């Protein structure tokens, strides 16, 4: 193996890769120092579902997307994924994934389905009464 360390940041043998620790790029470098997801300030729950939007098909031409953005798009390509699944699949901290998803959402590459808060779900007792009423018909 040569001493040349000018390879891509995630390639073994480069100065930004450690054999045991993996890539050495800090999370703030991936997000450009941002900790919030875009100017809209959208907060992504861990169980929020992320789906690839129709506009994401032409992401190869979007020069504003970094390799991490593209990795998230590729993870969403086969099926809808939760924010937690995307973080695990991309091997990135959840905070970083949230910021990157905010970028993708603003560019129209993904759509997000947020979970319904438990306080807004119907009461189980009411649902049972409706079922019993329907059975009585």
Steps between C-alpha positions, in 0.01 A plus 500: 500500500640842408542798732275709275224642722325715241214254442134564559412579863346159570755282322731284700853635487392864492585747775129525588452130569600301806494121473330453837297821533391536137456840333641791700276775362328677787120536497516881492705478182233284334225750586707813443477583869119501501305335779147582384333358190463791261339842536158342557632343822330167437567246773511138392379241752694174510195314372408753228482322165708632211394421143682581181317768301462491123750787459776293662536291185717774346730560795812425296481852356461673838849625587382631839462145628792347683586131522306466826186647337535253215549211745171588672324515164637158406381356832148632430495379139382141564250582778378753754730524802477657844748766608655251744542239223662756272746602772595137557521421128715805422710450815446865595383660826125567512561875537698506176234295318231745617690796354567319172135393473400862547712587197343221296150600610554863399628393157197273453699176487318334791166516677453442871202345677503603860354269765169593662553614860339260750278780634336531157429129457141387565422350838503118495170488691328705228637274228370191681154658531499579126597141416229364728248740344595384149469136602152570637386622156 
